[in-house]
Amino acid sequence: MMQAFKQMPEPLRKQILLRLGLGTVFLFLLIALLAVTGDMTLWLPCAGLMVFFVAGAFTLFRRVVLGEYLVVRGTCTEAGNTFLKRRAKFIIMDTGEQLVRVSLGQRRKRFTVGMTLNLYLATNAPVYEKDGVLRVFSYLALDVRENAESRE
């Protein structure tokens, strides 16, 4: 199992570790609340969140081990930002064959045009088409690669 974890792509490993870490935090919070109070209304939400994050980590681990994911590689051609905080709201990436618009759920700072991106999608992720552009609303991970031109 550890060998399979080491062979996973780095962004998916980070997502699994993040979910396990959050599950561990809620486990410790659950133990602390059980020690301090015996009130079930306080520790029950912690138990639920712990189970949610740990189950999500194992589901993602299983999906990656079974190979039930796709990697879409492309370059960023456009990035839409929010008005007030200037965070990225969506990106449009050119895969060479098709334009893909990805609605970002995470709080990312900035994307620049020309960045190389790896988008990890579940094989059963819904992909919609509108005006010749594929639209993706959920993804497993997004990896930003540095271009060779930007290093020079």
N, C-alpha and C positions, 0 to 999 in steps of 0.2 A: 504494500500500500504506500509506503514511503517512497519507493522507487517511482511509482506512478505519479505521486505528488511532485517529485523533482523534475519529471519530464513534461509537466504542464507548462503552458505559456505563462510568462511572468505576470501579466495583468489579471489572469484568471486565478493564479495563486494568491495574489494580493486580495482579491475579492473574497476568496475562501477564508483567508486569515483574518480579514476584517470582520466577517460575519461570526467566525468563531470567537474572536476577541470581544465583540459586543455581547455574545452569549455568555462568555465568562464573566464580564462585568456585571451582567444581570444575575448570574449565579451568586457572585459574592454579595451583591445587594440583597438578594433573597436570603442568604444565610445571615447577614447582618440584621435584617428585619425580623427574621425568626428568632434570633437571639435577644433582640431588644423588646419586641412586642410579640404577642401571640395572636395578633389580630389578622385574620385571613384576608380582610379587605385591603390590607397594605401589601402583603407579599404575593397575593394572587396575580396582580398585573406583572410583577417581576418574573414570576414563574412562566407566565404566558409569553412574555417577550424573550425570555431565555430559550424556550422551546422553539419559538418562531425563528430566531437567528441561527440556532444550531441546526434545525431542520433545513433552513435555507442553505447553510454551508454544505451539508451532506448531499442535498439535492444538486447543487452546483458541482460538487466533487464527482458525483455519479454521472452527471451529464458530460463532464469533461473526460472522464475515464472511458465512457462508452463512445466518445467522439461525436456527440450530438450537438455540435456547434460548427459554425462557419466563420471564416475570417475574411472580411471584406477589406481590401487594401485600396487606398486612393489618396488623392491630394485634396486639400481644402481649397475650394474655389470661392467660397463666400461664408461669412460668419455674421449671424444676426445677434445683436446685443440688446440687453434690456436698457431702458432709458435712464433710470436713476443710478443703479449700481454698476452699470456697464459690464455685467456678466454675460457670458455667452448663453443665448437662448436656443439657438439652433446652428447647425453647420450644414453646408452643402459640399459634398465631396464627389470628385470625379474619379470613377473607378476605371476609366478607359473605355468602357462600354456603355455605361449608364450613369446618370447623375443620381445621387442618393442624398436625401435631406434627412438629417438625424436630429430629432428633438432631444435636447440634452436635459437629463433629469438631475444631474449632479451640478454642484455649484462650482463651475470652472471659471477661471478668470478671463483669459483671452485666447483666441485662436487667430493666427495670422494666415493670410492667403499664401498657399504654397507649402504648408506643413504636410508631412506625410503621416497618414493616420491608418491604424489597424482597428477595425471595428469587429468585435466578437459578438455574433448573434446566435441565438438558439435556433435549431433547425425548424422549430415550429413557431418562430416569432412571426407575428403578423406584419406583412409588408404591403403597403397600399400604393397605388399609383394615382397621381394627379398631374395633369398637364405634362406628361412624359417624364416626370421625376418620381422616383421611388421614395416613399416616406416610411421611416422607421421611428416608432415611438418607444420601443423598449429594446434594450441590448444588455449583454452580460458585462462587457468591459469595453473601454475605449483607450487605445494606446497611441500616444503622440510620439512619433519618431522624428528625430532631428535630421534635417536635410544636410547633404554633403556641402551644398553651396553656402549654407548659413554658417558653417564652421570656418570657412576660408576668410 
